[in-house]
Structures are given as C-alpha cells and as structure tokens.
Amino acid sequence: MAFVNATTNRQNDSQAPDRRSVSEYQDTAYNSEDFPSQKPRPEKGFLRRMMTSGKPFSFSQTTDSITVYGLDQITPSEMAQIAATKQQEVYWDEQSLNGEGLTGWSQVYAIVVSITNGVLFMALPLLYAIFLLGLFIGKSGVEAGWNDGYSDIFLGITLYATLPCLLIYLHYKLLHAGYMFLAPFLRPSRIFELNRTTGMVTLFKKNKPYFTHPFIEFDCVLMSSPTQQGFLNYSLTLIHRYRDYSVGVPISGSMGANHKVIEYLRFWNMVQRYMDISQPLPDILVLEPARQRDPTTIAYDKEHNRNPRYWRDMTDEEFKQKMDEIDKAQKNTPATGKPIDIFKGPDSTASKKHNRNKKK
C-alpha cells in the first residue's frame, strides 16, 4: 500500500493545533446523502463478465466496522517515529488513500539486502571463526602464520566482503529510518489513488494516470483465485461500470489475500466511509493525525468530545489488545449498513445537509 504525508508528532493536539490548511471538498466529492442517480449498467461483454465474475459488494450506508487486518501493521510507537522523522510516511491522510508497488530496482535491492544480511550475520562470522582457528592452531605459530599469508586472507575478507556488506546494511537502515533521498530510484511506483476531497479514483500505469473517474461509477468486486494448495486468494477490485477497461483498481493490497470474506466487506465499508464526505474519517490509528484537518471529522470529533490522541497515546501492547477486542466484538455484528440503490439516487427523506466546504 502507498504512502502519503505524515504529520508532526505533538504531546497535546488540543494545545498545539495543526496549522496547515484544512482540506476543501470539491463538488465532485462523494456524498452518500446527495449524489446523482447512476445510469443503468450496460450489457456485459465477455471481458466485463470475466472481470466481474467475483462476489459483488454494493454501496451501502457505512458503520463503525473496520477490519483489523493490515491496520495492525503500524503501531503507536511506529507512528511516533514517523512523526519524529517527518520523512517516512503512511498511506492514508485526509485527502487521499494511495496504493503503491515495488519497482524492478526495488525488488533487486530487496534481494541484495536479503543476501547481505545472510552474509553479514551468518557467513562472515563463521568465516572469521575458521580464520582465527586456523591462525591459532597452526604449527608455525600466530606471528609466523600472520606473516605467512594470513594477513592477506584477513585483509581480503574484510575489504571485499565485510566492508561492502556493512555499507549496504547501513544504507538499508538509513532508508528504513526515512532518508529516501539516499536512493530516489527506489521510490515505489504508484498504483492507484482514492481522493476524498475530489471523490475521484485514479489508476496509474508506469507512474502516469491511466484513467480517472468518480468513485460512485465503480462497482466493487471481490475476486478469488485458487492457490496450488487448494486455498483461495482474494483481491478487492474496483471495476468501472461504464468503460470496458481491461484492468481494475486493486484496493485491498494492505490486507493481504488470505482472510475471511467478511473482512474484505469490512474493508469496503471503511473505504466507503473514507470517501463519503458526509461521514467522518474511519477511526483508526493511521488516520488519527489527519482527523484535525478534515472538515466533517473536525465537527464530528468536537460534537463527541473525542480525544485527539486516543490511538497514539496507547502503548503497542494496549494497541494490540484493543485490536483483538475489536476483532472479537465484531464477529456477531454486520460488516456494513443498509444497501444504497445508486441507480435511484439517495433516499428522498434523507437529510441532504452535510458538513461541506466546497472549493470555489
């Protein structure tokens, strides 16, 4: 999954409010209480039948339901580190949810780092141990053995193996700490963007937009494919309803592919809530810093007197325990609210008042 702007860590958000400009919603932003009724689906051709052959998830009223899978990968301590470095980033904020993938160079780099770790922490210690053993048990003695070629062996191991591995390992640790400027060619390639403020969904190819359409024009389909072991891998995909694109938008990459169907439905509930400007942002750790910059969420949190650091002030152990509690509590609750008939438009009795700050 992708990475977007991180926010500065604060000891008390209520005393030190974020001074960056508050997001503005555009007229195209998705609002479940006020949207144009959609045109009927066109007749399905072969390609569309193939792409929509999975389990469809309808638009619905959203609930507080979340999936804990994927969300538990970032802990409060990691969020604090992200905020402190100001260089490492998370994949959701008040404006967009982004998906990214590894480039070819990134995959090569990952392989090199993996080999380096094996050499540095396993092969080299063993090699040095064998070297020292041979030096100390040699018949000619340590000093004579050192002068009789052992020094060249030691220098060769250190210069051509240990030093390069240490440099690669140091570079990796700096990248992991957020200093991406050390290797800009390793930046991940963009896959998609779901923009809350504009209501648009964009798919990228080779880091360039391939298509952009309103969120409400996409059908959400849970794709499945069997593994060699006979299990099913799942992928939640947005398929554009009115264009015969050969690809969809794979939005569930952060979750993984091996969870129960209801967890993907919970993720879809979260995505709808995120894109719906009539609703506050999903109440999750990675979005907590962004809550004070989203107009609808600001009003909601003020009305409900929400602690602005509810998640971030937890310890990692408390966070894990809370995630487990949420997972257990949701087992007998619906993953989403009532379906919305997007072809008839919003319920005429529904209130169309919403916290909206249109961009002029």
C-alpha positions as CSV (number, residue, x, y, z in Angstrom):
1,M,0.0,0.0,0.0
2,A,1.0,3.5,-0.6
3,F,2.5,6.3,1.4
4,V,1.3,9.8,1.8
5,N,2.0,12.8,4.0
6,A,3.0,12.1,7.6
7,T,2.2,14.6,10.4
8,T,4.3,16.1,13.1
9,N,4.0,14.4,16.5
10,R,2.6,16.5,19.3
11,Q,2.4,16.0,23.0
12,N,-1.1,17.5,23.2
13,D,-3.0,18.2,20.0
14,S,-5.6,20.3,21.7
15,Q,-2.9,22.7,22.9
16,A,-0.9,22.6,19.7
17,P,-3.4,22.5,16.8
18,D,-2.1,21.7,13.3
19,R,-1.7,25.0,11.4
20,R,-1.8,23.5,7.9
21,S,-4.7,24.5,5.8
22,V,-7.9,22.4,6.2
23,S,-8.9,20.3,3.2
24,E,-11.7,21.6,1.0
25,Y,-14.2,19.3,-0.6
26,Q,-14.9,19.8,-4.3
27,D,-18.3,19.5,-6.0
28,T,-17.3,16.0,-7.3
29,A,-16.7,14.6,-3.8
30,Y,-18.8,11.5,-3.0
31,N,-21.7,12.2,-0.6
32,S,-23.9,9.2,0.3
33,E,-26.7,11.7,1.1
34,D,-26.5,13.7,-2.0
35,F,-25.4,12.2,-5.3
36,P,-26.8,12.0,-8.9
37,S,-28.6,8.7,-9.7
38,Q,-26.5,6.5,-11.8
39,K,-27.2,5.3,-15.3
40,P,-28.1,1.6,-15.7
41,R,-25.2,-0.8,-16.3
42,P,-24.5,-1.5,-19.9
43,E,-24.9,-5.0,-21.3
44,K,-21.9,-7.1,-20.3
45,G,-19.5,-8.3,-22.9
46,F,-17.1,-11.2,-22.5
47,L,-14.3,-9.0,-20.9
48,R,-16.7,-7.4,-18.4
49,R,-18.2,-10.8,-17.5
50,M,-14.7,-12.1,-16.8
51,M,-13.7,-9.1,-14.7
52,T,-17.0,-9.0,-12.7
53,S,-17.2,-12.8,-12.1
54,G,-16.4,-12.4,-8.4
55,K,-18.6,-11.5,-5.5
56,P,-20.1,-8.0,-5.9
57,F,-20.2,-5.6,-2.9
58,S,-22.9,-3.0,-3.1
59,F,-22.8,0.6,-2.0
60,S,-24.2,0.9,1.5
61,Q,-24.7,3.1,4.5
62,T,-21.5,2.9,6.5
63,T,-20.9,1.8,10.1
64,D,-18.0,2.0,12.5
65,S,-17.0,-1.5,11.4
66,I,-13.3,-1.9,10.5
67,T,-11.0,-4.8,9.6
68,V,-8.1,-5.1,11.9
69,Y,-6.0,-6.9,9.3
70,G,-3.5,-4.6,7.8
71,L,-4.2,-1.9,10.3
72,D,-2.2,-3.6,13.0
73,Q,1.0,-3.4,10.9
74,I,1.7,0.1,12.1
75,T,1.8,0.5,15.9
76,P,1.7,3.7,18.0
77,S,5.4,3.6,18.5
78,E,6.0,3.4,14.8
79,M,3.6,6.3,14.3
80,A,5.6,8.3,16.8
81,Q,8.8,7.5,14.8
82,I,7.1,8.5,11.5
83,A,6.1,11.8,13.0
84,A,9.5,12.4,14.5
85,T,11.4,11.8,11.3
86,K,8.9,13.7,9.1
87,Q,10.3,11.7,6.2
88,Q,8.7,8.3,6.5
89,E,5.0,8.3,5.5
90,V,1.7,6.5,6.0
91,Y,-0.7,5.5,3.2
92,W,-3.9,7.4,4.2
93,D,-4.5,11.0,5.1
94,E,-7.4,13.5,4.9
95,Q,-7.0,13.8,1.2
96,S,-6.1,10.5,-0.4
97,L,-5.7,6.8,0.0
98,N,-2.9,5.6,-2.2
99,G,-1.6,2.2,-3.4
100,E,2.0,1.7,-4.4
101,G,4.1,-1.2,-5.5
102,L,7.8,-2.2,-5.8
103,T,9.7,-1.2,-8.9
104,G,12.1,-3.5,-10.6
105,W,15.0,-1.7,-8.9
106,S,13.3,-2.1,-5.5
107,Q,12.9,-5.8,-6.0
108,V,16.6,-6.1,-6.9
109,Y,17.6,-4.0,-3.9
110,A,15.4,-6.2,-1.6
111,I,17.2,-9.3,-2.9
112,V,20.6,-7.7,-2.4
113,V,19.8,-6.6,1.2
114,S,18.5,-10.1,2.0
115,I,21.7,-11.7,0.7
116,T,23.8,-9.1,2.6
117,N,22.1,-9.9,5.9
118,G,22.8,-13.6,5.4
119,V,26.4,-13.0,4.6
120,L,26.9,-10.3,7.3
121,F,25.3,-12.2,10.2
122,M,25.9,-15.8,9.3
123,A,28.6,-16.5,6.7
124,L,31.2,-13.9,7.7
125,P,31.2,-14.7,11.5
126,L,31.7,-18.3,10.6
127,L,34.4,-17.4,8.1
128,Y,36.3,-15.2,10.7
129,A,35.9,-18.1,13.3
130,I,37.5,-20.5,10.8
131,F,40.3,-18.0,10.0
132,L,41.1,-17.4,13.7
133,L,41.0,-21.1,14.4
134,G,43.5,-21.8,11.6
135,L,45.7,-19.0,12.7
136,F,45.9,-20.0,16.4
137,I,46.3,-23.8,15.9
138,G,48.8,-23.5,13.0
139,K,52.2,-25.3,13.7
140,S,54.2,-22.2,12.8
141,G,52.6,-20.0,15.4
142,V,50.4,-16.9,15.3
143,E,53.1,-14.4,14.3
144,A,54.6,-16.6,11.7
145,G,51.3,-17.6,10.3
146,W,50.1,-14.0,10.1
147,N,53.3,-13.0,8.2
148,D,53.0,-16.2,6.0
149,G,49.7,-15.2,4.2
150,Y,47.1,-15.0,6.9
151,S,47.2,-11.2,6.8
152,D,46.4,-11.2,3.1
153,I,43.4,-13.5,3.8
154,F,42.1,-11.3,6.6
155,L,42.5,-8.2,4.5
156,G,40.7,-9.8,1.6
157,I,37.8,-10.9,3.7
158,T,37.5,-7.5,5.3
159,L,37.9,-5.4,2.3
160,Y,36.0,-7.4,-0.3
161,A,33.2,-8.9,1.9
162,T,32.8,-7.3,5.3
163,L,33.1,-3.6,4.3
164,P,30.7,-3.8,1.3
165,C,28.1,-5.7,3.4
166,L,28.4,-3.1,6.2
167,L,27.9,-0.2,3.7
168,I,24.8,-1.9,2.2
169,Y,23.4,-2.7,5.6
170,L,24.0,0.9,6.8
171,H,22.3,2.2,3.6
172,Y,19.3,0.0,4.3
173,K,19.0,1.1,7.9
174,L,19.1,4.8,6.8
175,L,16.4,4.1,4.2
176,H,14.3,2.3,6.8
177,A,14.6,5.4,9.0
178,G,13.1,7.5,6.3
179,Y,16.1,9.0,4.4
180,M,14.7,8.1,1.0
181,F,16.8,10.9,-0.7
182,L,19.8,8.5,-0.4
183,A,18.2,6.3,-3.1
184,P,15.4,8.1,-5.1
185,F,15.5,5.4,-7.7
186,L,14.0,3.0,-5.1
187,R,10.8,5.1,-4.7
188,P,7.8,2.8,-5.2
189,S,5.6,3.2,-8.3
190,R,2.1,4.5,-7.9
191,I,-0.8,2.0,-8.5
192,F,-3.9,3.9,-7.5
193,E,-5.3,6.9,-5.7
194,L,-8.7,7.3,-4.0
195,N,-9.2,11.0,-3.3
196,R,-11.7,12.0,-0.6
197,T,-11.6,15.7,-1.4
198,T,-12.4,15.3,-5.1
199,G,-14.3,12.0,-5.0
200,M,-12.2,10.7,-7.9
201,V,-10.5,7.3,-8.3
202,T,-7.3,7.2,-10.4
203,L,-5.4,4.1,-11.7
204,F,-1.8,4.6,-12.7
205,K,0.4,2.8,-15.2
206,K,4.1,3.4,-15.2
207,N,3.5,6.2,-12.6
208,K,1.2,8.1,-15.1
209,P,-2.6,8.3,-14.8
210,Y,-4.3,5.6,-16.9
211,F,-7.9,6.6,-16.0
212,T,-9.7,8.8,-13.5
213,H,-13.5,8.6,-12.8
214,P,-15.8,9.4,-9.9
215,F,-15.9,6.9,-7.0
216,I,-19.6,6.2,-7.5
217,E,-19.1,5.0,-11.0
218,F,-17.2,1.9,-9.8
219,D,-18.5,-1.5,-8.9
220,C,-16.7,-3.2,-6.0
221,V,-16.0,-6.9,-6.7
222,L,-14.2,-9.5,-4.5
223,M,-12.1,-11.6,-6.9
224,S,-10.9,-15.0,-5.9
225,S,-8.3,-17.4,-7.3
226,P,-7.2,-20.8,-6.1
227,T,-3.7,-21.5,-4.9
228,Q,-1.7,-24.7,-5.6
229,Q,-2.7,-25.9,-2.1
230,G,-6.4,-25.5,-2.9
231,F,-7.0,-22.4,-0.8
232,L,-8.5,-19.2,-2.2
233,N,-6.6,-15.9,-2.6
234,Y,-8.8,-12.8,-2.5
235,S,-8.5,-9.3,-4.0
236,L,-10.9,-6.4,-3.7
237,T,-11.1,-4.6,-7.0
238,L,-13.0,-1.5,-8.3
239,I,-14.3,-2.1,-11.8
240,H,-15.5,0.9,-13.8
241,R,-19.2,0.4,-14.6
242,Y,-19.3,2.2,-18.0
243,R,-16.0,1.6,-19.6
244,D,-14.5,-1.6,-20.9
245,Y,-11.1,-1.3,-19.3
246,S,-9.0,-4.4,-19.2
247,V,-7.9,-3.7,-15.6
248,G,-9.5,-2.7,-12.4
249,V,-8.3,-0.9,-9.3
250,P,-6.9,-3.3,-6.7
251,I,-7.6,-1.6,-3.4
252,S,-7.1,-4.3,-0.8
253,G,-3.3,-4.8,-1.1
254,S,-2.7,-3.7,2.5
255,M,-4.9,-6.5,3.9
256,G,-3.3,-9.5,2.2
257,A,-5.1,-12.2,0.3
258,N,-6.0,-14.9,2.8
259,H,-8.7,-13.6,5.1
260,K,-12.4,-14.4,5.5
261,V,-14.8,-12.8,3.0
262,I,-16.4,-10.7,5.7
263,E,-13.1,-8.9,6.4
264,Y,-13.0,-7.7,2.9
265,L,-16.5,-6.5,3.3
266,R,-15.4,-4.6,6.4
267,F,-12.6,-3.1,4.4
268,W,-15.0,-2.0,1.7
269,N,-17.1,-0.4,4.5
270,M,-14.0,1.6,5.6
271,V,-13.3,2.7,2.0
272,Q,-16.8,3.9,1.5
273,R,-16.7,5.8,4.8
274,Y,-13.4,7.3,3.9
275,M,-14.7,8.6,0.5
276,D,-18.1,9.8,1.9
277,I,-17.7,13.4,3.0
278,S,-21.0,13.2,4.9
279,Q,-19.2,10.9,7.3
280,P,-16.1,11.4,9.5
281,L,-12.9,9.5,8.6
282,P,-12.7,5.9,9.8
283,D,-11.5,6.0,13.5
284,I,-8.2,4.2,13.0
285,L,-4.6,4.8,14.1
286,V,-3.1,5.7,10.7
287,L,-5.8,8.3,10.1
288,E,-5.8,9.9,13.6
289,P,-3.3,12.7,12.7
290,A,-5.5,13.6,9.7
291,R,-8.7,13.9,11.6
292,Q,-7.9,17.5,12.7
293,R,-7.6,18.6,9.0
294,D,-10.9,17.1,7.6
295,P,-14.0,19.4,7.9
296,T,-16.6,16.7,8.6
297,T,-14.4,14.9,11.0
298,I,-13.5,18.1,12.9
299,A,-17.2,18.8,13.5
300,Y,-17.9,15.2,14.5
301,D,-14.9,15.0,16.9
302,K,-15.9,18.3,18.5
303,E,-19.5,17.2,19.0
304,H,-18.4,13.8,20.5
305,N,-15.5,15.3,22.5
306,R,-13.2,12.7,21.0
307,N,-9.6,12.5,22.5
308,P,-7.4,13.7,19.6
309,R,-4.7,11.3,20.6
310,Y,-6.8,8.3,21.6
311,W,-4.8,5.8,19.5
312,R,-1.4,7.4,19.5
313,D,-1.2,7.6,23.3
314,M,-1.6,3.8,23.6
315,T,1.4,1.6,24.2
316,D,2.0,-1.1,21.5
317,E,0.7,-3.7,23.9
318,E,-2.5,-1.7,24.6
319,F,-3.0,-1.2,20.9
320,K,-2.7,-4.9,20.1
321,Q,-5.1,-5.7,22.9
322,K,-7.6,-3.1,21.6
323,M,-7.3,-4.6,18.0
324,D,-8.1,-8.0,19.5
325,E,-11.1,-6.7,21.4
326,I,-12.4,-5.0,18.3
327,D,-11.9,-8.2,16.2
328,K,-13.8,-10.3,18.8
329,A,-16.6,-7.7,19.3
330,Q,-17.3,-7.5,15.6
331,K,-17.8,-11.2,15.0
332,N,-21.5,-11.0,15.5
333,T,-22.1,-7.6,14.0
334,P,-22.9,-6.6,10.4
335,A,-19.9,-5.5,8.3
336,T,-21.9,-2.7,6.6
337,G,-25.1,-0.8,6.9
338,K,-28.2,-0.9,4.6
339,P,-27.5,-1.1,0.9
340,I,-27.8,2.1,-1.1
341,D,-29.6,2.0,-4.5
342,I,-27.2,4.2,-6.5
343,F,-29.4,3.9,-9.6
344,K,-32.3,5.6,-7.8
345,G,-30.3,8.2,-6.0
346,P,-30.3,8.9,-2.3
347,D,-33.4,8.4,-0.2
348,S,-35.6,11.5,-0.7
349,T,-36.4,11.5,3.0
350,A,-32.7,11.6,3.9
351,S,-31.2,14.8,5.1
352,K,-29.0,16.5,2.5
353,K,-27.4,18.7,5.0
354,H,-23.8,17.9,5.4
355,N,-20.6,19.5,6.6
356,R,-19.3,20.6,3.3
357,N,-16.8,23.3,2.4
358,K,-16.9,23.5,-1.4
359,K,-13.9,24.7,-3.3
360,K,-14.8,27.8,-5.3
